[in-house]
Amino acid sequence: MIKFILPIAIFIAAVYGISYFWTNSSLKGKKTIALSLIVTFIIGISLITYLIID
């Protein structure tokens, strides 16, 4: 059960955190957030795939 709840909880926390920091950052900060968002989603998709297959 934790295999499905943990990735969903991490995704929800990431969405709220990103929206908070996005509204309070400059243009350079938004570029950094976008880059880290891409990396985070790649890691997240890999983690979800690993947990479902395992």
C-alpha positions in Angstrom: 0.0 0.0 0.0 2.9 2.3 0.7 4.1 1.7 -2.9 1.1 3.8 -4.1 0.6 6.3 -1.3 4.2 7.5 -1.0 4.6 8.7 -4.6 1.2 10.4 -4.5 2.0 12.2 -1.3 5.4 13.3 -2.7 3.7 14.6 -5.8 1.1 16.6 -3.9 3.8 18.1 -1.6 5.9 19.0 -4.7 3.0 20.7 -6.4 2.2 22.9 -3.3 5.9 23.7 -2.8 6.6 24.6 -6.4 3.5 26.9 -6.6 4.5 28.6 -3.4 8.1 29.3 -4.5 7.1 30.1 -8.0 4.9 33.1 -6.9 7.7 34.4 -4.7 10.7 34.2 -7.0 12.4 36.3 -9.7 13.0 35.3 -13.3 16.3 33.6 -12.5 14.6 31.8 -9.7 11.8 30.6 -12.0 14.4 29.2 -14.4 16.0 27.3 -11.6 12.7 26.0 -10.4 11.8 24.9 -13.9 15.1 23.0 -14.2 14.8 21.3 -10.8 11.2 20.5 -11.6 12.2 18.6 -14.7 14.9 16.7 -12.8 12.4 15.9 -10.0 9.8 14.6 -12.3 12.3 12.3 -14.1 13.4 10.9 -10.7 9.8 10.6 -9.5 8.7 8.7 -12.6 11.7 6.4 -12.3 10.9 5.8 -8.6 7.2 5.1 -9.3 8.1 2.7 -12.1 10.6 0.9 -9.8 8.2 0.6 -6.9 5.3 -0.7 -9.1 7.5 -3.2 -10.9 9.3 -4.4 -7.8 
